[in-house]
Amino acid sequence: MDVKDSKKLDKFLGNVDTINELIKNLNSENDEDRDKAVAAADQYLQSTVKKSAPDRTGVNRTVINKGAYDTSPQQLSSSQEPSFTDQDAFMKALEKDAKERADRKNAARVEASVFKNEGNEAFKAGEFEKAVESYTKGLAVIKDFKELWTNRAQAYIKLGRYDDAITDCDWAQRCDETFVKAYVLEAKAHICLSDYDKAIGLYEKAMEIDKSKQKMMREFIKEAELARDSVGAEKDAKELFESGAQHPATLIDVMKKVSMEGELPLYYDGGVRVLADLLKDDNCKTLFRAEGGLELYCKHSFFSRVMLTASLESLNREELDSCYAMFLLLTRSTEDNEESQKQLLCQPSFPNMVMRFLDSKVLRKKRQLRFSCLSLLLSLSEKEIARKYICTQFDITSLVNTLFDLVGFGDTIAVQSLNIINNMALDGRFKRVLYSNLEKVLASFEHLLNSDKHTDVIPSCVNIMTNLCSDDRVRKAMASRVSMLAACVNYLNQYPASCLAQCSAYHKAVYSALGLLMNITLDKTEAVRSAVLDVTKAVVPFLDKQVDIQERVTGCLSHILPLSPEATQYFIGSNNRVETLLRFIADSQHVRYALKCLTACTQLSRDVCTKVAKNRQVVMNLIKLLSSENEVLLGNACLCLSHCVDNEEVNGLFTKEDMKRLLVVIREANNSVVKQNSAILVGKLVKSSPRNLETLRELDGIGILHNSTKYYKL
């Protein structure tokens, strides 16, 4: 945009703001404000009227009638007509003009939006010159369109026209000084021009404008600081080399020798290994990067062929050894060097190269080569900034599926694969990308659980999936798959409960599987409901094992037994399982879960209610829970006791204080279900014993009970 157009746009935007403010004040209910607006309107009109030269009478005929708004009576000659500049007429004219301007602006915006959409399609197709042309046509229709400015700025950045991008971002900010995108794009353009401090200032400005984007802006600032520091580091490294220091000089010399074309594979294998040994400090790693070392694998004809294009089946032993050496070099050159990690990951060929070596069936017996590839990826995944680029540059679904497959290999390959997944799970972007392709990932995980490869690392993989269940979407997706629940049951059934104490590997496997089932069964999906009996049969044998196992078994059962009378009846019929629950409650172990299980049992079986009634310690502990501040515990205790309270032994243990406590719960509890369960218990206490009815009368509780129980069936 030339200077003339720039001035016109500024003047136009200024006039629009002035007229809007005049209209607002002329419509004010405050007389003083309105009078000031009238005077300001006169002044504005006078300033916008183009003065003509005085005619021969010496009178300037463009002078505004300053008495137009004088409402005092005046004598008009019969030849005089009422002036157009009275207040009401002026306001109507001004409003009409503003409406016409707004209509013209809206029409222009609609027309410009057509060019904007054309530009967007061209941008998506990578036709950036064409995109610029479309956005420019739109701006010729209307200048006050901030998205056109920033869209063209993005296209300019793609074309390397960074100064033009900065100019467009400036115009977008003039249209809307709170438009965060304009500041971010301008900052990116400044980074491309190596003006990092300016870019950081723009990110900070954007962070001030929109507090909700602080996390994103801090990441941008960190990247800008990293780029700035890397430029300084490269300068220092080159100065060290130019000073004649021996180690950097040796590094450059070896790089030149390795870069020679037409040598044998053994020559390149040895040269790359020597290079890897020379990368002992940050200066050497920075110098290696500055001299193009990170691109050696894709720009040198030999390495480009063996690493990227030739089929792995066609490579001989020496060529495969050279591939191993290259992975070693890339790992050494990027260790603890975030800028090098970023630059390596942003190379278009790198993700495909890694996946090529991880996926290849040819390498099933070349464990060392696959190990070296995994070592590089593992090293990268340990850094936050590298994880970001792994998420954006790799096909995460394919990567995770491949890593799950490698977990089944066992040994060091499985450990590395698992650690990569574990590191990536720390990144929120990984979870978001994973969720968008979750079905494929879950299918791979199910395949792993159903496989006959009982490696020591599968429990750790199960733990990772359990951690991912902290995301509600992931957990619900898993709980909606019948195949997932079947795979968990199948995996658990592979470990006999009788061998649990004798083998730590069995314990680890069962513990992890129970943790995953506890999470999945939180959601009462159709898949969970259909699998209740199978899950119950799978977990019940572990109920009387180690304490940590007991907790997870009771937790899982507490989620599923209330869903299925059939599963509950199976549990009751299992050898001494109810007695185990009673022991937990009597000993105050796993009470939260055990109580919910016991409540499901007492609701279904009178025999269980009798067992509860005969265990005084259990009943007393249940009554104590009526004082709990945890409303879930309190509500379940009320419900369980209500199933057993018709037994005289249970009824007789309730005191006046217990009744008072229940009335307070009925009146003041936050949870309506807790109120209902408390009312049911009080009602059954009263029905089963005249003593309790008298106590209720003494506490003036009949009204409280009546108001509650009229909604519930006792």
LUMTOR-109852 format. One record per residue: x, y, z of N, C-alpha, C, O in turn. Coordinates in steps of 0.2 Angstrom, whole numbers, plus 5000, padded with zeros to 4 digits. Layout:
! LUMTOR-109852
XYZXYZXYZXYZ ...
***
This chain:
! LUMTOR-109852
500449945000500050005000500450065000500950075004 500350114995500750174995500550225001500050215004 500950275001500850325007500150365006499850375011 499950375000499350404999498750365001498250395005 498750304999498150255002498250255009497650255013 498850255012498850245019498550305023498150295028 498650365020498350425023497650425022497250445027 497350405017496650405015496350355021495750375023 496650295022496350245026496350275034495850275037 496850305036496850335042496350395043495950395048 496250435038495750485038495050465038494650485042 494950405034494250375034494050345041493550365043 494550315044494450285050494350335056493850325060 494650385055494650445060493950475059493650495064 493650485053493050515052492450475054491950505057 492550405053492050365056491950365063491450375066 492550365067492550375074492250435076491850445081 492350495073492150565075491350565074491050585079 491150545068490350545067490050495072489450515075 490250435073489950395078489950425085489350425089 490450465087490450495094489950555094489650565099 489850595088489350645088488650625088488250645092 488550565085487850535085487650515092487150525095 488150485095488050465102487950515107487450515111 488350575106488250625111487550675109487250695114 487450675103486850715101486150675104485650715105 486250615105485650575107485650565115485250535118 486150605118486250595125485550625129485350675126 485450595134484850625138485150685143484750725146 485750695143486050755147486050815143486350815137 485750865145485650925141486350955140486550985134 486750955145487450985144487850945139488250985135 487850885139488250845134487950855127488350865122 487250865127486950875120487150945117487350945111 487150995122487351055119488051065117488251095112 488551025121489251025119489250985112489651005108 488850935111488850895105488650935099488950935093 488150985100487951025095488451075093488551085087 488851105098489351145096489951105092490251135088 490051045094490551005091490350985084490850985079 489750975083489450965076489551015072489751015066 489351075074489451135070490151145068490351165062 490651135073491351145072491551095066491951115062 491351035067491550975062491250995055491650985051 490651015055490351035048490751085045490951085039 490951135049491251195046491951175044492251195039 492251125048492951105046492951065039493451055036 492351035038492350985032492051015026492150995020 491851085026491551115020492151145017492551185020 492251135011492751165007492651235005492151255002 493051285008492951355007493051375000493551354997 492651414997492751444990492951514991492851544996 493251544986493451614986492851664986492351644984 492951714990492351764991492151794984492551804980 491551794983491251824976491351904976491651934981 491151934971491252004970490952044976491152104976 490452014979490152054985490652054991490452094996 491152014991491552004997491251965002491551965008 490751925001490451885006490651805005490551784999 490851775010490951705009490351665010490051665016 490051635005489351605005489351535009488851505009 489951515011489951445014489951455021490051405025 489951515024489951515031489351485034488751495032 489451445040488851405043488451455047488751505050 487851445047487351485051487451465058487151415060 487751505062487951485069487351495073487351475079 486851525071486151535075485651475073485151485075 485951425070485451375068485151335073484551315073 485551335079485251295085484951345090484851325096 484951405089484651455093483851445094483551455089 483651425099482951405099482451465102481851465102 482851525103482451585105482051615099482251605093 481451645100481051665094481451715090481751765093 481351715084481651755079481151775074480751745072 481251835071480851865066481051845059481651855058 480651805055480951785049480551825044479951835044 480851845039480551885033480151835029480251775029 479651865026479151815022479551775017479351725015 480151805015480551765009480951715012481251675008 481051715019481551665022481151595023480651595025 481551545021481251475023481651445029482151465030 481351395033481751375038482351335036482351305031 482851345040483551325038483551245039483251215044 483951215034484051145035484451125041484451065043 484851175043485251155049484951155056485351165060 484351155056484051145063484251075066484451035062 484251075073484551015076484250945074484650905072 483650945074483250875072483450855065483650795063 483450905060483650885053484350865053484550825049 484850905056485550885056485650815059486050775056 485250795064485350735067485150675062485450625061 484550695059484250645054484750635048484850575046 485050695046485450685040486150645042486350605038 486350665048486950625051486850555052487250515050 486250535054486050465055486050425049486250375048 485650465044485550435037486250425034486350375031 486750475035487350465032487750405035488050365031 487750405041488050345045487750275043488150235042 487050275042486750215040487050195032487150135031 487050245028487250235021487950215021488150165017 488350245025489050225026489150145028489550105025 488750135033488750065036488450015031488749955030 487950035027487749985022488249975016488349915014 488550035014489050025009489649985012489949945008 489849995018490349955021490249875022490649835020 489549865023489349795024489349765017489649705016 489149795012489149775005489849765003490049705000 490349805004491049805002491349745006491749705003 491149735012491449675016491249605013491649565013 490549605011490349545008490749525001490949475000 490849584997491149574991491949554993492149514989 492249584998492949574999492949505002493549465001 492449475006492449405009492549355003492849305004 492249364997492349324992493049314990493349254989 493449374989494149364988494549334994495049304993 494349345000494649315006494549245005495049205007 494049215004493949145003494349114998494649064998 494349154992494749124987495549124989495849074987 495749174992496449174995496549115000497049085000 496049105004496149055009496248985005496648945007 495848975000495848904996496548904993496848844993 496848954990497448954987498048944992498548914991 497948974998498448965003498448895006499048865006 497848865006497848795008498248745003498548695005 498148764997498448734991499148744990499548714986 499448794995500148804994500348854988500848874987 499748884986499848934980499849004983499349044983 500449024986500449084990500449154986500149204989 500749154980500749204976499949224974499749284974 499649174972498949174970498549204976498049244976 498649174982498349194989498449274990497949304991 499049294989499149364989498749404985498549464986 498749384978498349424973497549424976497249484975 497349374978496649374980496549424986496049454986 496949414991496849464997496949534995496649574998 497449544990497549614988496849644985496749704986 496549604981495949624978495349634983495049684982 495349594988494949614993495049674997494549714999 495649694998495849755001495749814997495649874999 495749804990495549854986494849874986494649934985 494449834989493649844990493549874996493149924997 493949855002493849885008494449875012494749825012 494649935015495349935019495249915026495649885029 494649925029494549905036494249835037493749825038 494749785035494649715036495249685038495649665034 495249675045495849655048496149585046496749575045 495649545045495749475043496149465036496549425035 495949515032496249515025497049535026497449505023 497149585030497849605032498249545034498849535032 497949515039498349455043498449395038498949365038 497949385034497949325029498549345024498949295022 498549405022499049425017499749415020500249405017 499749435026500449435030500649365030501249355030 500249315032500449245032500649225025501149185025 500349245020500549225013501249255012501749225009 501349315014502049355013502549315017503149305014 502449295023502949255027503149195023503749175023 502649155020502749095016503249115010503649065008 503149175008503549195002504149225004504549244999 504349235010504949265012504949335012505449365012 504349365011504349435011504149465018503549485019 504649465022504449475029504349555030503849565035 504649595027504449665028503749685026503449725029 503549655020502849665018502349635023501849665025 502549575026502149545031502049595037501549605040 502649625039502649665045502149725044501849755048 502249755038501749815036501049795036500649835039 500849735034500149715034499949705041499349725043 500349675045500149665052500049735056499649745060 500449785054500349855057499649875055499349905059 499449865048498849895046498249855050497749885052 498349785051497849755055497749775062497249785064 498349795065498249825072497949895072497649915077 498049935066497649995066496949985065496550025068 496749935062495949915062495749895068495149905070 496149855072495949825079496549815083496949775082 496649865087497249865091497349805096497849795099 496749765097496749705101496749645097496649585100 496949645091496949585087497549545088498049565085 497549495092498149455094498449425088499149425088 498149405083498449365078498949415074499449395072 498749475074499149525070499849535074500349535071 499849535080500449535084500849475084501549475083 500549415084500949355083501249345076501849325076 500849365071501149355064501749405063502249385060 501649465066502249515065502849485069503349495067 502749455075503249425079503649375075504249375075 503249335071503549275067503949305061504449285060 503749365058504049395053504749425056505249415052 504749455062505349475065505849425066506449435066 505549365069506049305070506349285063506949275063 505949285058506349265052506849315049507349305046 506749385052507249435051507849435056508249475056 507749385061508249375066508249435071508649455075 507649475071507549525076507149495082506549505083 507449455086507149415091506849455097506349445100 507249505099506949555104506349585103505849595107 506249605096505649645094505049585094504549605096 505249525092504749475092504449465099503849455100 504949455104504749445111504349495114503849485117 504449555112504049615114503349615111502849625115 503249585105502649585102502249525105501649535107 502549465107502249415110502049435117501449415120 502449475121502249505127501649545127501149545131 501549585121501049635120500349595119499849605122 500449535115499849495114499649465120499049455121 500149445125499949415131499549465136499149435139 499749525135499349575139498649585137498249595141 498549585130497949595127497449535129496849545131 497649475128497249415129497549365134498049325133 497349375141497649335146497549255145497949215148 497049245141496849165140497449135136497449075136 497849175133498349145128499049145131499549145127 499049155138499749165141500149105140500749115138 499849045141500248985140500548985133501148965132 500148995128500448995121500949045120501449025116 500849105122501349155121501949145125502549155122 501949115130502549095134502949045130503549045130 502648995127502948945122503248985117503848965115 502949035114503249075108503849115110504349115107 503749145116504349175119504949135120505549155119 504849075123505349025124505749005118506349005117 505348995112505648975106506049035103506549025100 505749095104506149155101506749165105507349175102 506749155112507349155116507849105114508449115114 507649045112508048985110508349005104508948995103 507949035099508249045092508849105093509349105090 508649155097509149205099509749175102510349195100 509749135107510249105110510649065105511349065106 510349025101510648985096511149025091511649005089 510849085089511249125085511949145088512449145085 511849165095512449185098512949125099513549135099 512649065100513049005101513448995095514048975095 513048995089513448985083513949035082514549015079 513849095083514349145082514949135087515549135084 514849115093515449095098515749035095516449035095 515448985092515748925090516148935084516748915084 515948975080516348995074516949035076517549025073 516849085080517449115083517949075086518549085085 517749025089518248975093518548935087519148925088 518248915082518548885076519048925073519648905071 518848995072519349035068519949055072520449075070 519849045079520449065083520949015083521549025085 520848955079521348905079521348845084521748805084 520748845088520748795093520748725089520448715084 521048675092521248615089520548575088520448545083 520248565093519648525093519148545088518948505084 518848605088518448625083518748615076518348595071 519348635075519648625068519648555066519548535060 519848505071519748435069519048415067518948375062 518548445070517848425069517748445062517448415058 517848515060517748535053518148495048517848485043 518748475049519148435045518848375043518748345038 518548335049518248275048517548275044517448235040 517248335045516548345042516748355034516348325030 517248385033517448395025517548325022517348315017 517948285026518148225023517548175023517448135018 517048175027516448135027516048155021515648115018 516048225020515648255015515848235008515448245003 516448205007516648185000516248134997515948085001 516148134991515748084987516148034985516748034984 515747974983516047914980516547874984516847834981 516447874990516847834994516547764996515847764995 516847714999516547655001516147665007516247705011 515647615008515247625015515647615021515547655026 516147575021516647575027516947645028517047655034 517147675023517447745024516947795028517047825033 516247795025515747835029515547815036515447855040 515547745036515447715043515947745048515747765053 516547735046517147755051517147835052517247855058 517047865047517047945047516447965052516648015056 515847945051515347965055515447945062515247985067 515747885064515847865071516347915074516347935080 516847935070517347985072517048055074517148085079 516548075069516248135071515848135077515848175081 515448075078515048065084515548075091515248105096 516148045090516548045096516848115097516948135103 516848165092517048225093516548275096516748335098 515948255096515348305098515348295106514848265108 515848325109515848315117515648375121515448365127 515548435117515248495121514748535117514748515111 514448585120513948625116514248665110513948665105 514948685111515248725106515248675099515148705094 515548615100515548575095514948555092514848545086 514448545096513748525093513448585089513148575084 513548645092513348705088513648715082513348735077 514348705082514748715076514548665071514448675065 514448595073514148545069513548565065513448555059 513048595069512448615066512548675061512248675056 512948725063513048785059513348765053513248795048 513748715052514048685046513648635042513948605038 513048635044512548585040512648515042512448475038 512848495048512948425050512348395050512248335049 511748425053511148395054510848375047510348335047 511048405042510748385035511148335031511048315026 511648305034512148265031511748205029511848175023 511248175033510948115031510448125025510348075022 510248185024509748185018510048225012509748225007 510648255013510948295007511548255004511748274998 511948215008512448175005512148115001511748085004 512448104995512148054991512147984994511647954993 512647964997512647905000512147895005511747845005 512147945010511747935016511047945014510547915017 510947995009510248005007509947935004509347925005 510347895000510147834997509947785003509447755003 510447775007510347715012509847735018509547695020 509847795019509347815025508647835022508147825026 508547855016507947875014507547845008506947835008 507947825003507647794997507747724995507247694993 508347694996508447624995508047584999507947595005 507747524996507447475001507947445005508447435004 507647435012508147415017508347345015508847315017 507947305011508047235009508747235005509047185005 508847295001509347294996510047315000510547304996 510047335006510647365009511047305011510847255015 511747305010512147255013512347275020512147325023 512747235023512947235030513347305031513147335036 513747325027514147385028513747445027513847495031 513247445023512747505022512347505028512147565031 512047455031511647455037512047475043511847515047 512747455043513147485048513247555048513247595053 513247585042513247655041512647695043512647745046 512047665042511447685045511447695053511247745056 511747635056511747635063512247695065512047725070 512747705062513247755064512947825063513047875067 512447835058512147905057511647915062511647975065 511247865065510847875070511247895077511047935081 511847865078512247875083512447945083512447985088 512647975077512848045076512348095077512448145081 511748075075511148125076510948125083510748175086 511048065087510848065094511348115098511148155102 512048105096512548135100512448215098512548255103 512348235092512248305090511748335093511748405093 511148305095510548335098510448335105510048365108 510848285108510848285116510848345119511348385118 510348365123510448425127510548485123510748535126 510348485117510348545113509748555109509548525104 509348595112508648605110508548635103508148615099 508948685101508948715094509148655089508848655084 509648615091509748565086509148515085509048485080 508848495091508248455091507748485087507448445083 507648545088507048585084507248575076506848565072 507848595074508048595067508048525064507848515058 508248475068508148405065507448385064507348355059 507048395069506348375069505948415063505448385061 506148475062505848515057506048495049505748525045 506548455049506748435042506148385039506048335042 505948405033505348365031505448295030504948255031 506048265029506248195028506348155034506348095034 506448195040506648155046506048115049506248055050 505448135049504948085052504848025048504847965050 504848035041504747975037505347925038505347865037 505947955038506547915039506447875046506647815046 506247905051506247865058505747815057505847755059 505147825054504647775054504847725049504647665050 505247735044505447685039505847635043505847575042 506247655048506747605051506347575057506447515059 505847605060505447575065504947525062504847465066 504647535057504147495054504447435050504047375050 505047435048505347385043505347315046505647305051 505047265043505047195045505747165043505947115046 506147205039506747175037507247185043507747145044 507047225048507547245054507347205060507547215065 506847155059506647115065507347075068507347075074 507747065064508347025066508947075067509447065070 508847145065509347195066509147235072509047295071 509147205077508947235083509347305085509147355088 510047295084510447355085510347415081510347465084 510147405075509947465071509347495073509247555073 508847455074508147475077508247515084507947565085 508747485088508847505094509147575094508947625097 509647585089509947655088509347705086509447765088 508947685081508347735079507947755085507747805086 507747705089507347715095507747755100507447805104 508447745101508847785105508747865103508747905108 508747875097508747945095508047975096508048035099 507547935095506847965096506747975104506448015106 507047925108506947935115507247995118507048025122 507948005115508248065117507848125116507848175120 507548135110507148185108506548195112506348255114 506248145114505648145118505648165125505248185128 506348175127506448195134506348265135506348295141 506348305130506348375130505648405128505448385123 505448455132504748485130504748505123504248495120 505148545121505148585115505148525109504848535104 505548475110505548425105504948385105504748365099 504648375110503948335111503448375106503048345103 503448445107503048485103503148475096502648465092 503748465093503848455086503748385084503548375078 503848335088503648265087502848265086502648235081 502448305090501748305089501548335082501048315079 501948385080501748425074501948395068501648405063 502548365068502848335062502748265061502748245055 502648225066502548155065501748135064501348175067 501648085061500948055061500848015068501147955069 500648045073500648025080500247955080500547905084 499747945077499347885077499847825075499847775078 500147835069500647785066501147765071501347715072 501447825074502047815078501847775085502147725087 501247795088501047755094500847685092501047635096 500547675086500347605085501047565084501047505086 501547595080502147555079502547545086502747485087 502547595090502847585097502447525101502847495105 501847525101501447475104501647405101501747355105 501747405095501947335092502647315094502747255096 503047365095503747355097503847335105504247305107 503347355109503247345116503247265116503447235121 502847235112502847165112503447125110503447065111 503947155108504647125107504947105113505347055113 504847145119505147125125505847155125506147185120 506247145130506947165131507047245130506547285131 507647265128507747335127507347375122507147435123 507147345117506747375112506047395115505847445114 505747345119505147365122505247415127504747465128 505747415131505847465136505947535133505647585135 506347545128506347605124505747635121505547685122 505347585118504747605115504247635120503847685120 504247595126503747615132503947685134503547725136 504647695135504847755138504647815133504547875136 504747805127504547855122503747875123503547935123 503347825123502647835124502547875131502147915131 502847855136502847885143503047955142502647995145 503547975139503748045138503248085135503148135136 503048055129502548095125501848105129501548155127 501748055133501048065137501048125141500548145144 501648155143501748215147501548275143501348325146 501448275137501248335133500548335131500248285129 500248395133499548395131499348395124498848365122 499748415120499648405112499648335110499248315106 500048295113500048225112499348195113499148155109 499048215119498448185121497848205116497448165114 497948275114497448295109497448265102496948245099 498148255100498248225093497948145094497648115090 498148115100498048045101497248035101496947985098 496848085104496148075104495848075097495348045096 496148115093495848125086495848065082495548055077 496348015084496447955081496447895086496747845085 495947905091496047855097495847785095496047735098 495347775090495147705089495647665086495747605089 496147685082496647645080497147635085497447575086 497247685089497747675095497447615100497847575102 496847625101496547575106496547505103496647455107 496447505097496447435094497147405094497247345095 497647445093498347425094498447395101498847345102 498247435106498347415113497947355115498247315118 497347345112496947285113497347225111497347175114 497647235105498047175102498647165106498747105107 498947215109499547195114499247155120499647105122 498747175123498447135128498247065127498347025131 498047055121497746995119498346945116498246885115 498946975115499446935112499746885118499646895123 500146845115500446795120501146805122501546765124 501346875121501946895123501946925130501746985130 502146895135502046915141502746945143503046925147 502847005141503447045142503347085149502847095151 503947095152503847135158503647205158503447235163 503747235152503547305151502847315149502547375149 502447265147501747275146501347305152500947345151 501447285158501147315164501247395164500847435165 501847415162502047485162501647515156501447575157 501547485151501147515145500447515147500047565146 500147465151499447475154499447535159498947565159 499947545162499947605167499947665163499547715165 500247675157500247735153499447745151499247805151 499147695149498447695146498047715152497547755151 498147695158497747715164497847785165497347815167 498447815165498647885166498247925161497947975162 498147895155497847935149497047935151496747985148 496847895155496147895157495947955161495347965163 496447995164496348055167495948105162495648155165 496048095156495648135151494948095150494948045148 494448135152493748105152493648075145493248015144 493848105140493648085133493948015131493647965128 494648005134494947945132494647885136494547835134 494447905143494147855147493547835144493347775144 493147875142492447855140492547815133492147775132 493047835129493147795123493347725124493047685121 493747715129493947655131493347615134493247555133 492947645138492347615142491847595137491347555139 491847625131491347615126491447555121491147535117 492047525122492347465118492247405122492547385127 491847365119491747295122492347255121492547215126 492747265116493347235114493947255119494347215121 493847315122494347335127494247305134494747275137 493647295136493547265142493647185141493947155146 493547155136493647085134494447075135494647025137 494847125132495547115132495847125139496347085141 495547165143495747175150495647115154496047085157 495047085153494847025156495346965154495546925158 495446965147495846905145496546915148496946865149 496846975148497546985151497546965158498046935160 497046985162497046965169496946895170497246865175 496546855166496546785167497146745165497146685167 497646775162498246745161498746735167499246705167 498546765173498946765179498546735184498046765187 498746675186498346635192498446675198498946695200 497846675202497946715208498346675213498646705218 498346615213498746565217499546585217499846565221 499746605211500446625210500646695211501246715210 500146735213500346805214500846825219501346865217 500846785225501346805230502046775228502546805231 502046725224502746695222503046735217503646725216 502746775213503046805207502946875207502346895206 503446915207503346995207503047015200502747065200 503246985195503047005188502346995188501947035185 502046935191501346925191500946985195500447005192 501246995200500947055204500947115201500347155201 501447135197501447195193500947195188500647245187 500847135184500347135179499647145181499247175178 499547105187498847105189498647175192498147205191 499147205196499047275199498847325193498447365194 499247325188499147365182498447355179498147405178 498347295178497647285174497047305179496547325176 497147295185496547315190496447385190495947415190 497047425190497047495189496647525183496247565184 496847485178496447515171495747495172495347535170 495547435174494847415175494447465180493947485178 494847485185494547535190494347595186493747625187 494747615182494647685178494047675173493647715172 494147615169493647605164492947605166492447625163 492847565172492147545174491847605178491347605180 492247665178491947725181491347745177490847775179 491347735170490847755166490347695165490547645163 489747715166489247655165488947655158488347665157 489447635154489247625147488847555146488847515150 488547555140488247485138488847435138488647375140 489447455136489947405135490147375142490247315143 490147425147490347405154489747365157489947315160 489147385156488647345158488547275156488447225159 488747265149488747195146489347155149489247095148 489847185151490447145154490447135161490947115164 489947165165490047155172490147085175490547085179 489847035172489846975175490546945174490946915178 490846955168491546935166492046965170492546935172 491947035171492447065175492447045182492947035185 491847035185491747015192492146945192492446935197 492046895188492346835188493046835188493446795191 493346885184494046895183494346925189494946905191 494046965193494347005198494246975205494646985209 493746935206493546905212494146865215494246865221 494446825211494946775214495546815218495946785222 495646885216496146925219495946965225496346995228 495346955228495046995233495446985240495547035243 495646925241496046915247496746905247497146875251 497046945242497746945241498047005244497747035249 498647025242499047085245498547145246498047155242 498747185250498347245252498247295246497647315245 498747305242498647355236498247325231497847355228 498247255230497847215226497047225228496647235224 496947205235496347215238495947275236495347275234 496347335237496047395236495747405229495247435228 496147385224495947395217495347345215494947355211 495347285218494847235217494147265220493647265216 494147285226493547315229493347375225492747385225 493847415223493647475219493347455213492847495211 493547415209493247385203492547365204492047375201 492447315209491847285211491347345213490747335212 491547395217491147445219490747485213490247505214 491147485207490847515202490347475198489847495195 490447405198490047365193489547325197489047305194 489647305203489047265207488447295207487947265206 488347365208487747395208487347395201486747405201 487747375196487447375189487147305188486747305183 487247255191487047185189486847145195487347125199 486247125196486047075201486347005200486546975204 486446995193486746925192487546925194487746875197 487846975193488546985195488646985203489046955206 488147015206488147025213487946955216488246935221 487546915213487346855216487946805215488046765219 488346815209488946775208489446785214489746745217 489446855215489946875221489746845227490146815231 489146845229488846825235488946745236489146725241 488946715230488946635230489746615230489846555232 490146665229490846645229491146635236490846665241 491546585237491846565244492046625248492646655246 491746635253491946685259492046755256492446795259 491746775251491946845248491546895252491846945253 490946875254490546925259490946935265490946995268 491146875268491546885274492146925274492346965278 492446925268493046965266492847045267493247085270 492247055264492047125264491947145271492047205273 491547105275491447115282492047135286492147175290 492647095284493247105288493547165286493847205291 493447185280493747255278493447305282493747355284 492747305283492447355286492547355294492647405297 492547295296492747295303493447315305493547345310 493847305300494547325302494647395299495247425299 494147425296494247495293494747495287495147545286 494647445283495147445277494647445271494147415270 494947485266494547495260493847515261493447485257 493647545266492947555268492547585262491947565261 492847635259492447675254492147625248491547625246 492647575246492447535241492047475244491547445241 492247445249491947385252491247395254490847355253 491147455257490447475259489947475253489347455253 490147505247489747505241489547435239489047415237 490147395239490047325237489547285242489047255240 489647295249489147265254488447295253487947255254 488347355251487647385250487347345245486747335245 487747335239487447295233487147225236486647205233 487647195240487447125242486847125247486447085246 486847175252486247175257485647195253485047165256 485647225248485047245244484747185241484147175240 485147135239484947075235484847015240484446975238 485147015245485146945249485046965257485346995260 484446925259484346925266484846895270485046915276 485146845267485746805271486246855272486546845278 486446895268487046945269486846995274487247005279 486147015274485947055280486047025286486247055291 485846965287485946925293486646925295486846925301 487146915290487846905292488046975295488446975299 487847025292487947095294487747105301488147125306 487047085303486847095309487147055315487247075320 487447005313487846965318488546985319488846965324 488747035315489447065316489347125319489347175316 489347135326489247195330489747245328489547305327 490447225327490947275325490747315318490847375317 490547275314490347305307489747355308489747405305 489247335312488647375313488847445316488647495314 489347435321489547495325489947545320489847605320 490347515316490747555311490247585306490447645304 489747555304489347585299488947635302488847695299 488747635309488347685312488847745313488647805313 489547735315489947785315490047825309490147885309 489947795303490047825297489447875296489447925291 488947875300488347925299488647995301488248045300 489247995305489448065306490048085301490348135302 490148045296490648065291490448125287489848135286 490948165286490848225282490848205274490648245270 491048145273491048125266490348095265490148045267 489948135261489248115260489148055256488648025257 489648035252489547975248489547915253489147865253 490047915258490147865263489447865267489247815269 489247925269488647925274488047905270487647865273 487947915264487347895260487347815259486847785260 487947785258488047715257487947685264487647625264 488147715269488047685276487347675278487047635280 486947735276486247735278485847685274485447655276 486047675267485747625263485847555265485347515266 486447545267486647475269486247455276486047405276 486247505280485947495287485247485286484847455290 484947525281484147525280483947455278483447435279 484447415275484247345272484247295278483947245278 484647315284484747275289484347295296484347255301 484047355296483847375302483247345305483047355311 482847305301482347265304482547215308482147175312 483147195309483447155313483547185320483847235321 483247155325483247185332483947205335484047255338 484447155333485147175335485447235332485747275336 485247245326485447305323485147365325485347415327 484447365326484047415328484247435335484147495337 484347395339484547405346485147445347485247475353 485547445342486247485343486147565341486647595343 485547585339485447655337485347695343484947665347 485647745344485447795350485147855348485047865342 484947895353484547955352485048005348484748045343 485648005349486148045346486148025338486248065334 486147965337486147935330485547965326485547985321 484947965330484347985327484348065325484148085320 484648095330484748165329485148185323485048235319 485748145323486248155317485848145310485948185306 485448095310485148075304484648135302484548145296 484248165307483848215305484148275303483948315298 484748295305485148345303485348335296485348385291 485548275294485748255287485148265283485148295277 484548245285483948245281483748325279483548335274 483948365284483748435283484248475280484148525276 484948455280485448495278485948475273486348505270 485948405271486348375267486348405260485748435258 486848415256486848445250486648395244486348415239 486748335245486648285240485948255242485748225247 485448255237484748235237484748165239484348135242 485248125236485248045237485348035244485047985247 485848075247486048065254485448075258485248045263 485048135257484448145261483948095260483648075265 483848065254483348015253483547945257483147915260 484247925257484447865260484347875268484147825271 484547935270484447955277483747945280483547925285 483247975275482547975277482247905277481847885281 482547865272482347795272482547755278482147715281 483147765280483447735287483047755293482847715297 482847825293482447845299481747815299481547785304 481447815293480847785292480747715294480347685297 481247675292481247605294481447595301481147545304 481847635304481947625311481347645315481147605320 480947685313480347705316479847645316479447635320 479747625310479247565308479447505312478947465314 480047495313480247435316480347435324480347385327 480247495327480347495334479947555337480047615335 479447545342479147595345479547645349479447705349 480147615351480647665355480947715350480947775352 481047695344481347745339480747795338480947855336 480147775337479647825336479547875341479447935340 479647855348479647895353480247945353480148005354 480747925351481347965351481248015346481448075346 480947995340480848045335480348105337480448155335 479848085341479448135344479748185348479648245348 480248155352480548195357481048245353481148305356 481248225348481748275344481348315339481648355335 480648315339480248355335480448335327480448385323 480548275326480748255319480248225315480348215309 479648215318479048185313478948235307478848205302 478948295308478848345303479348345297479248345291 480048335300480548335295480548265291480648265285 480348215295480348145291479748145286479848125281 479148175288478648175284478748215278478548195272 479048275278479248315272479648285268479648295262 480048235270480548205266480248135263480348125257 479948095268479748035265479148025261478947975258 478748085261478248085256478448075249478048065245 479048095248479348085241479648015240479747995234 479747975245480147915244479747855247479247865251 479847795244479547735246479947705252480547685250 479647695258480047665263480047595262480447555266 
***
